[in-house]
Amino acid sequence: MHQNWPEKHNGDHLVGGDKGFSLLELLIVCAVLIIVSTLAVPNIMQINTNYKLDAAGHSVASLLQQARMQAVKTNQPAYAKYDSTTNIVFVTDDPSDAYTSGNPDVALAGGLSFQTAPPDHTQLDAYVGGGSPQLVPNIGFNARGLPCIGNVSNPSVCPNVTSGFEWFVQNASRGGWEAITVTPAGRIKSWRLSKQTGGTADCGYTACWQ
């Protein structure tokens, strides 16, 4: 009759039991983890950068839509304006106003800022249509919900424009661009720069925005 005998112990060590990892095996695992981390971290940081840009673009586009709806609802012009000192975009009924707490607003994430000298934006110009779009610090909407340029001395006067508007946001430290466009008909859209040069084969323009 076969009988199972208990394993023998030698001090604290189990004779015949499983062995642990050797120092060499642990070093190899650590080296692999370091290599994987080195390759993954830049990609993770770029994904985070793109997320911040996309979030900023959608938030600003939503604020512009809010200004447009306010103008229609109140039957008075409303303006979306960015303040470079606070890095905040806000809605106001007077384009000469400075930002004050209580205005509908969007604060850009750290590292992001509005720029007036963006990379090639021919694709956006073609989308907006109606001539050269305007890169101005405030975008107005009149009572009909159409984009307009306000009269600083009389903000209740805001005639229609035929060239539309473009705003650009950059991540200066990590790179990357986001754009927000307003067509003369009042259509608002956000874009991210996907290819800064050599994009002719992809989108038909030097730089591709999507």
C-alpha positions in Angstrom: 0.0 0.0 0.0 1.4 3.3 -1.1 1.8 5.9 1.7 2.4 9.7 1.3 5.1 10.9 3.6 5.3 14.5 4.7 8.0 16.6 3.1 11.1 17.1 5.2 12.0 20.5 6.5 15.6 21.7 6.9 15.4 24.7 9.2 13.1 27.3 7.5 13.6 25.8 4.1 11.3 23.4 2.4 13.2 20.6 0.9 11.8 19.7 -2.5 9.5 22.8 -2.6 9.3 25.6 -5.3 12.4 27.8 -5.7 12.1 31.6 -5.7 13.3 34.1 -8.3 17.0 34.5 -8.7 18.6 37.9 -8.5 19.4 37.7 -12.3 15.8 37.0 -13.1 14.6 39.9 -11.1 17.1 42.2 -12.8 15.9 41.1 -16.2 12.3 41.8 -15.3 13.2 45.2 -14.0 15.1 46.0 -17.2 12.2 45.0 -19.3 9.8 47.2 -17.2 12.2 50.2 -17.6 12.3 49.7 -21.4 8.5 49.4 -21.7 8.0 52.5 -19.5 10.6 54.5 -21.5 8.6 53.7 -24.7 5.2 54.2 -23.2 5.6 57.5 -21.3 6.0 59.8 -24.3 3.0 58.3 -26.0 0.9 58.7 -22.8 2.0 62.4 -22.5 1.1 63.0 -26.2 -2.3 61.4 -25.6 -2.8 63.7 -22.6 -1.8 66.7 -24.7 -4.2 65.8 -27.5 -7.0 65.3 -24.9 -6.4 68.7 -23.4 -6.4 70.4 -26.8 -9.6 68.5 -27.9 -11.3 69.4 -24.6 -10.4 73.1 -24.9 -11.6 73.2 -28.5 -15.0 71.6 -27.7 -15.4 73.8 -24.6 -14.7 77.0 -26.5 -17.0 75.9 -29.3 -19.7 75.2 -26.8 -19.2 78.7 -25.2 -19.5 80.3 -28.7 -22.7 78.4 -29.2 -23.9 79.7 -25.8 -23.1 83.3 -26.9 -25.0 82.8 -30.1 -28.1 81.4 -28.2 -27.9 84.3 -25.8 -28.0 86.8 -28.6 -31.1 85.2 -30.2 -32.8 84.9 -26.8 -32.2 88.5 -25.7 -32.5 90.0 -29.2 -29.2 91.8 -28.4 -25.7 91.1 -29.6 -23.6 88.8 -27.4 -19.8 88.5 -27.6 -17.3 85.7 -26.8 -14.0 87.2 -25.9 -10.7 85.8 -24.7 -8.6 87.4 -22.1 -4.8 86.7 -22.5 -4.0 87.8 -18.9 -6.3 85.2 -17.3 -6.4 82.7 -20.2 -10.2 82.7 -20.0 -12.8 82.9 -22.7 -16.0 84.5 -21.6 -19.4 85.8 -22.8 -20.4 89.4 -22.5 -22.8 91.9 -24.0 -20.0 94.5 -24.4 -16.8 93.7 -26.3 -14.9 96.3 -24.4 -15.7 94.7 -21.0 -12.9 93.0 -19.0 -13.6 89.6 -17.5 -15.6 89.6 -14.3 -16.7 86.6 -12.2 -20.2 85.5 -13.1 -19.8 85.7 -16.9 -20.2 82.4 -18.7 -16.6 81.3 -19.2 -14.1 78.6 -20.1 -10.6 78.6 -18.5 -8.0 77.0 -20.7 -5.9 74.2 -19.1 -2.3 74.9 -18.1 0.1 75.0 -21.0 -2.6 76.1 -23.5 -2.9 79.6 -24.9 -4.6 81.5 -27.7 -2.3 82.4 -30.6 -2.6 84.8 -33.5 0.2 83.3 -35.6 -0.9 79.7 -36.3 0.5 77.2 -38.8 -0.9 76.9 -42.2 -4.7 77.1 -42.1 -5.7 77.1 -45.7 -8.0 74.1 -45.2 -9.9 76.0 -42.5 -10.1 79.1 -44.7 -11.7 77.1 -47.4 -14.1 75.6 -45.0 -15.1 78.9 -43.5 -15.4 80.5 -46.9 -16.2 84.1 -47.8 -12.7 85.5 -48.1 -10.0 85.7 -45.4 -11.3 84.7 -42.0 -10.6 87.1 -39.1 -8.4 86.3 -36.2 -9.8 88.7 -33.6 -10.0 88.7 -29.8 -13.8 88.8 -29.7 -16.5 87.1 -31.8 -19.9 88.7 -31.8 -23.3 87.2 -32.7 -26.3 89.4 -33.5 -30.0 88.9 -32.7 -30.3 86.6 -35.7 -27.5 84.4 -34.4 -25.1 85.4 -37.2 -21.5 86.3 -36.5 -20.7 90.0 -36.4 -18.2 92.6 -35.4 -19.2 94.7 -32.6 -19.0 98.5 -32.4 -17.0 99.2 -29.2 -18.6 102.7 -28.9 -22.1 101.1 -29.4 -22.1 97.4 -28.6 -25.7 97.1 -29.5 -24.7 97.6 -33.1 -23.1 94.4 -34.6 -23.3 94.1 -38.4 -23.0 90.7 -40.1 -19.6 89.6 -41.5 -19.0 87.7 -44.7 -15.6 86.3 -43.9 -16.2 84.3 -40.7 -13.8 83.8 -37.8 -11.0 81.5 -36.7 -9.5 81.1 -33.2 -6.3 79.0 -32.5 -5.1 77.4 -29.3 -1.6 76.0 -28.9 0.2 73.8 -26.4 3.5 75.6 -26.4 5.4 73.0 -24.2 4.2 69.8 -25.8 3.3 70.9 -29.2 -0.1 70.6 -30.9 -2.8 73.0 -32.2 -6.6 73.3 -31.9 -8.8 75.6 -34.0 -12.3 76.9 -33.5 -14.1 78.2 -36.6 -17.3 80.2 -37.2 -18.7 80.4 -40.7 -20.6 83.4 -41.9 -23.8 81.4 -41.5 -23.0 80.8 -37.8 -21.8 77.2 -37.9 -19.3 76.6 -35.1 -16.8 73.7 -35.2 -13.5 72.7 -33.5 -10.5 71.1 -35.2 -7.2 69.6 -34.2 -4.1 69.9 -36.4 -3.2 66.3 -37.4 -0.4 67.0 -39.9 1.4 70.3 -40.0 3.3 69.8 -43.3 3.2 67.4 -46.2 -0.5 66.6 -45.9 -1.4 67.2 -49.6 -1.9 63.6 -50.3 -4.0 63.1 -47.2 -6.4 66.1 -47.1 -5.5 68.1 -50.2 -3.8 70.9 -48.2 -0.3 71.5 -46.9 -1.5 71.2 -43.3 -4.4 68.8 -42.3 -7.0 69.7 -39.7 -9.6 67.2 -38.6 
